[in-house]
Amino acid sequence: MIDTVETAKLTTVNRTSLEAATAKLIAGAMFGLVFGFLLQKGGVGKYNVLIGQLLLLDWTVVKIILTAIVVGMIGVFTLHRFAKVNLHIKPTRIGANIIGGLVFGVGFALTGYCPGTAAVALGQGSWDALFGIAGLIAGSWMFAELSGWTKRTVESWGDFGKVLLPDMLRAPRYAFVVCFAAALTALLVVLQHYTTR
């Protein structure tokens, strides 16, 4: 015989978890739309801007990335300081980072897009970004297929564990954040003053 009280409790729990998951998906989609809108307004969905950055002629991309680093770093560490978020630090693996950076860089140079800017470009009607997105999907599949091998090899090369730059430099985290944010802001001011875009 089915216990109706237990069934009702399970139904309530399932409905609550489904509602929570739905709310997270909606929030993620909204943040993604806002992020994409801001990238598009910043001009980084345009092929000529991205290629200009690779040729060191247009510094728009670097300015946007540096601004995002400063705002994100201050925001995340402030929220962490007041126990509003937890830091989920990924292990620092030099070999994997170098190889991954080279693969990413080659893909960026060949297509003229990185994953985020390819989605922005497609959203604004640049159909050539589909080639970059196809490469992203193929590369993700290949990485998943090779993950067992990479864990045994590449990911063990230069494995420093879960560390942050201030920890490696033996500097207090919050003092480091303030100094690093100030240095990046100074770099942004110099770039704004001495570059054309």
Buried (B, 14 or more C-beta within 10 A) or exposed (E): EEEEEEEEEEEEEEEEEEEEEEEEEEEEEEEEEEBBEEBBEBBBBBBEBBBBBEEEEBBBBBBBEBBBBBEEBBEBBEEBEEEEEEEEEEEBBEBBBEBBEEEEEEBBEEBBBBBBBBBBBBBEEBEEBEBBBEBBEEBEEEEEEEEEEBEEEBBEEEEEEEEBEBBEEEBEBEEBBBEBBEEBEEBBEEBEEEBEB
